Amino acid sequence: MRGKVGDKVRLQHIFDAIEEIEKYLISADFEIFMQDSMMRFACIKQLEIIGEASNHVSEEVKAEFSGIEWSQIVGMRNIFVHEYFGADLSLVWEIIKTDLPDLKEKVSEILKSLE
């Protein structure tokens, strides 16, 4: 799955995963997030999907849209997959609340440019 079609699919996976996280947290705050292990697990799983999809976006798209911290996103995925119990849940919450809205907007712009 290479080229623009593959990139569109991967970017759509990223966008969809962000929307899933937004649905999970629609009426949650940090306290609820910390108390609900299923919610935390679901959010982290979606972050893993974002990282995995980012890892497979073509180098051309990554270079063209260098305002996205692709390597940090992939690195985050690796931590969640390989060091799950070492995940800093405060940092997970911060990523979700601070970084994902910006990433969603940027990915949406990229998807529009690939149409």
Backbone as CSV, one residue per row, in Angstrom:
resi,resn,N_x,N_y,N_z,CA_x,CA_y,CA_z,C_x,C_y,C_z
1,MET,0.855,-1.175,0.000,0.000,0.000,0.000,0.898,1.234,0.000
2,ARG,1.444,1.531,-1.141,2.356,2.664,-1.240,1.723,3.774,-2.063
3,GLY,2.329,4.939,-1.976,1.865,6.062,-2.768,0.689,6.772,-2.136
4,LYS,0.044,7.613,-2.965,-1.037,8.456,-2.455,-2.210,7.661,-1.896
5,VAL,-2.568,6.562,-2.555,-3.694,5.766,-2.053,-3.354,5.218,-0.672
6,GLY,-2.169,4.648,-0.522,-1.748,4.131,0.775,-1.674,5.222,1.824
7,ASP,-1.169,6.383,1.437,-1.095,7.500,2.369,-2.484,7.952,2.803
8,LYS,-3.406,8.011,1.864,-4.769,8.421,2.211,-5.388,7.448,3.216
9,VAL,-5.175,6.162,3.008,-5.721,5.156,3.919,-5.102,5.318,5.304
10,ARG,-3.791,5.445,5.354,-3.108,5.584,6.652,-3.532,6.866,7.358
11,LEU,-3.607,7.952,6.627,-4.022,9.219,7.228,-5.467,9.161,7.703
12,GLN,-6.306,8.444,6.969,-7.687,8.280,7.417,-7.735,7.458,8.701
13,HIS,-6.871,6.459,8.822,-6.790,5.686,10.069,-6.439,6.606,11.228
14,ILE,-5.488,7.511,11.014,-5.085,8.462,12.064,-6.283,9.328,12.452
15,PHE,-6.936,9.891,11.454,-8.089,10.763,11.696,-9.180,10.015,12.454
16,ASP,-9.490,8.804,12.004,-10.542,8.005,12.643,-10.186,7.646,14.082
17,ALA,-8.920,7.338,14.335,-8.490,6.996,15.694,-8.639,8.199,16.628
18,ILE,-8.327,9.379,16.123,-8.501,10.590,16.939,-9.980,10.783,17.257
19,GLU,-10.830,10.586,16.275,-12.270,10.732,16.522,-12.779,9.692,17.527
20,GLU,-12.243,8.492,17.486,-12.626,7.476,18.471,-12.264,7.942,19.881
21,ILE,-11.060,8.458,20.044,-10.637,8.955,21.357,-11.575,10.067,21.809
22,GLU,-11.919,10.962,20.910,-12.836,12.051,21.264,-14.179,11.492,21.753
23,LYS,-14.671,10.440,21.101,-15.934,9.817,21.529,-15.799,9.213,22.925
24,TYR,-14.684,8.527,23.164,-14.484,7.896,24.477,-14.512,8.925,25.599
25,LEU,-13.992,10.102,25.317,-13.781,11.101,26.374,-14.809,12.224,26.360
26,ILE,-15.897,12.032,25.643,-16.859,13.118,25.439,-17.321,13.751,26.758
27,SER,-17.493,12.975,27.798,-17.942,13.554,29.073,-16.978,13.198,30.209
28,ALA,-15.726,12.989,29.868,-14.743,12.569,30.876,-13.737,13.678,31.160
29,ASP,-13.313,13.706,32.393,-12.195,14.558,32.768,-11.046,13.647,33.203
30,PHE,-9.960,14.244,33.661,-8.786,13.451,34.013,-9.089,12.449,35.126
31,GLU,-9.877,12.846,36.095,-10.213,11.953,37.207,-10.962,10.717,36.707
32,ILE,-11.924,10.923,35.831,-12.674,9.796,35.266,-11.747,8.918,34.431
33,PHE,-10.901,9.551,33.641,-9.922,8.835,32.824,-9.052,7.936,33.694
34,MET,-8.598,8.448,34.819,-7.723,7.686,35.704,-8.468,6.548,36.404
35,GLN,-9.747,6.713,36.631,-10.524,5.686,37.327,-11.038,4.587,36.406
36,ASP,-11.077,4.845,35.107,-11.703,3.915,34.166,-10.622,3.220,33.328
37,SER,-10.256,2.016,33.743,-9.174,1.306,33.046,-9.553,0.965,31.603
38,MET,-10.825,0.696,31.348,-11.240,0.384,29.983,-11.074,1.620,29.085
39,MET,-11.422,2.775,29.592,-11.266,4.015,28.841,-9.789,4.278,28.541
40,ARG,-8.943,4.105,29.560,-7.500,4.320,29.363,-6.956,3.351,28.318
41,PHE,-7.314,2.088,28.442,-6.828,1.085,27.502,-7.290,1.409,26.081
42,ALA,-8.556,1.789,25.930,-9.092,2.107,24.602,-8.378,3.312,23.995
43,CYS,-8.135,4.321,24.791,-7.427,5.509,24.298,-5.997,5.173,23.897
44,ILE,-5.314,4.403,24.723,-3.936,4.027,24.411,-3.903,3.166,23.154
45,LYS,-4.861,2.279,22.992,-4.915,1.461,21.775,-5.066,2.341,20.541
46,GLN,-5.914,3.347,20.616,-6.086,4.259,19.483,-4.806,5.069,19.231
47,LEU,-4.099,5.435,20.290,-2.811,6.130,20.117,-1.800,5.206,19.433
48,GLU,-1.846,3.923,19.760,-0.985,2.953,19.079,-1.316,2.900,17.586
49,ILE,-2.594,2.909,17.263,-3.025,2.894,15.863,-2.509,4.141,15.143
50,ILE,-2.603,5.282,15.802,-2.085,6.527,15.223,-0.594,6.393,14.941
51,GLY,0.135,5.827,15.881,1.573,5.650,15.699,1.911,4.668,14.612
52,GLU,1.186,3.575,14.551,1.446,2.564,13.521,1.130,3.117,12.134
53,ALA,0.015,3.785,12.003,-0.339,4.385,10.706,0.689,5.444,10.310
54,SER,1.132,6.238,11.267,2.140,7.275,10.995,3.442,6.658,10.505
55,ASN,3.773,5.514,11.047,4.999,4.825,10.660,4.963,4.410,9.188
56,HIS,3.772,4.219,8.636,3.634,3.745,7.263,3.273,4.843,6.262
57,VAL,3.157,6.076,6.723,2.967,7.197,5.799,4.268,7.354,5.019
58,SER,4.161,7.627,3.728,5.350,7.709,2.875,6.286,8.835,3.328
59,GLU,7.548,8.639,3.037,8.556,9.657,3.365,8.269,10.958,2.625
60,GLU,7.697,10.866,1.430,7.362,12.069,0.663,6.330,12.916,1.404
61,VAL,5.292,12.282,1.903,4.259,13.020,2.646,4.836,13.553,3.953
62,LYS,5.629,12.753,4.629,6.249,13.217,5.871,7.125,14.432,5.623
63,ALA,7.862,14.423,4.525,8.732,15.562,4.199,7.904,16.791,3.827
64,GLU,6.853,16.565,3.064,6.008,17.686,2.637,5.264,18.311,3.811
65,PHE,4.903,17.492,4.785,4.156,17.967,5.953,5.012,17.769,7.199
66,SER,6.149,18.418,7.188,7.141,18.255,8.258,6.737,18.962,9.548
67,GLY,5.631,19.687,9.522,5.140,20.320,10.743,4.553,19.327,11.734
68,ILE,4.383,18.098,11.301,3.904,17.025,12.176,5.133,16.278,12.691
69,GLU,5.155,15.999,13.965,6.279,15.293,14.589,6.118,13.792,14.386
70,TRP,6.295,13.360,13.141,6.067,11.959,12.782,6.884,11.008,13.651
71,SER,8.168,11.297,13.832,9.018,10.369,14.590,8.608,10.302,16.056
72,GLN,8.146,11.409,16.616,7.671,11.384,18.002,6.397,10.551,18.130
73,ILE,5.536,10.641,17.130,4.293,9.867,17.147,4.609,8.375,17.094
74,VAL,5.531,8.003,16.218,5.933,6.595,16.104,6.627,6.149,17.388
75,GLY,7.473,7.005,17.943,8.154,6.677,19.196,7.171,6.462,20.338
76,MET,6.129,7.288,20.380,5.080,7.136,21.388,4.418,5.765,21.252
77,ARG,4.132,5.377,20.021,3.521,4.073,19.767,4.409,2.958,20.284
78,ASN,5.706,3.065,20.042,6.635,2.030,20.485,6.658,1.911,22.008
79,ILE,6.586,3.019,22.682,6.548,2.992,24.158,5.270,2.298,24.633
80,PHE,4.140,2.666,24.044,2.881,2.062,24.464,2.861,0.558,24.210
81,VAL,3.410,0.133,23.100,3.389,-1.288,22.751,4.387,-2.080,23.581
82,HIS,5.594,-1.553,23.752,6.663,-2.325,24.377,6.848,-2.058,25.866
83,GLU,6.338,-0.927,26.334,6.501,-0.591,27.753,5.171,-0.109,28.327
84,TYR,4.121,-0.845,28.018,2.773,-0.408,28.384,2.660,-0.014,29.851
85,PHE,3.215,-0.826,30.738,3.063,-0.552,32.166,3.904,0.630,32.617
86,GLY,4.797,1.079,31.744,5.610,2.245,32.055,5.025,3.532,31.505
87,ALA,3.855,3.452,30.875,3.240,4.638,30.280,2.827,5.616,31.378
88,ASP,3.217,6.858,31.210,2.851,7.936,32.128,1.449,8.405,31.744
89,LEU,0.469,8.072,32.559,-0.917,8.361,32.206,-1.222,9.852,32.206
90,SER,-0.503,10.625,32.991,-0.658,12.081,32.929,-0.197,12.596,31.573
91,LEU,0.885,12.021,31.062,1.384,12.400,29.749,0.417,11.957,28.655
92,VAL,-0.160,10.777,28.797,-1.155,10.303,27.834,-2.310,11.300,27.769
93,TRP,-2.807,11.715,28.925,-3.904,12.679,28.979,-3.492,13.995,28.316
94,GLU,-2.294,14.454,28.594,-1.785,15.703,28.007,-1.700,15.597,26.481
95,ILE,-1.218,14.481,25.977,-1.145,14.259,24.529,-2.545,14.309,23.929
96,ILE,-3.476,13.630,24.571,-4.846,13.575,24.061,-5.468,14.964,24.029
97,LYS,-5.316,15.700,25.091,-5.985,16.994,25.206,-5.257,18.125,24.482
98,THR,-3.942,18.044,24.381,-3.170,19.147,23.811,-2.737,18.895,22.377
99,ASP,-2.234,17.709,22.109,-1.628,17.435,20.806,-2.612,16.893,19.762
100,LEU,-3.564,16.078,20.188,-4.452,15.455,19.209,-5.339,16.437,18.445
101,PRO,-5.870,17.485,19.073,-6.680,18.418,18.270,-5.882,19.043,17.118
102,ASP,-4.644,19.402,17.378,-3.780,19.970,16.346,-3.459,18.928,15.277
103,LEU,-3.150,17.710,15.700,-2.859,16.641,14.751,-4.073,16.360,13.875
104,LYS,-5.251,16.341,14.469,-6.474,16.095,13.706,-6.654,17.143,12.616
105,GLU,-6.439,18.390,12.966,-6.571,19.478,11.995,-5.555,19.329,10.858
106,LYS,-4.311,19.030,11.204,-3.267,18.883,10.187,-3.530,17.685,9.286
107,VAL,-3.955,16.579,9.865,-4.241,15.385,9.067,-5.431,15.642,8.149
108,SER,-6.419,16.364,8.628,-7.563,16.717,7.798,-7.115,17.538,6.586
109,GLU,-6.216,18.476,6.801,-5.682,19.298,5.702,-4.917,18.437,4.701
110,ILE,-4.132,17.502,5.197,-3.372,16.623,4.298,-4.331,15.777,3.471
111,LEU,-5.348,15.225,4.118,-6.315,14.409,3.389,-6.990,15.206,2.274
112,LYS,-7.341,16.445,2.555,-7.955,17.299,1.532,-6.991,17.537,0.384
113,SER,-5.717,17.706,0.691,-4.735,17.980,-0.362,-4.463,16.758,-1.236
114,LEU,-4.772,15.562,-0.738,-4.527,14.333,-1.491,-5.719,13.919,-2.345
115,GLU,-6.821,14.641,-2.255,-8.027,14.280,-3.023,-7.838,14.546,-4.496
